[in-house]
Amino acid sequence: MTLPIARDLASVNIRVVTIAPGLFHTPLFATLPEEAIKALGAQVPHPARLGDPAEYAALARHIVENPMLNGETIRLDGAIRMAPR
C-alpha cells in the first residue's frame, strides 16, 4: 500500500515511507528473562542481536532528511524473516 499511497499524495507534496521493523529491544522485552532475549537475538542473521531503538530512530531521521525517499518500505530487521502465524 505504501507505493500507491505515495503516488496519490505526491501531488500535495506528501511522501510516504514505511519501516518494517524486526526484533527491537523495547520495554516489552523487559519482562523476558535475559536468556530468552539472547535466544531471540541469536535468530537474527546479522547482527545477531535485538535492534536498538536508537537504530530505528536513526532510520526515521534519515527518511525525514532525504527527500528522494518515497513510496518505499524499508526492512530494518537484520535480514530475519518471521514465519507467518
Secondary structure, DSSP 8 states (H G I E B T S, - for coil): -HHHHHHHHGGGT---EEEEE--B--GGGGGS-HHHHHHHHHTSSSS-S-B-HHHHHHHHHHHHH-TT--SEEEEESTT------
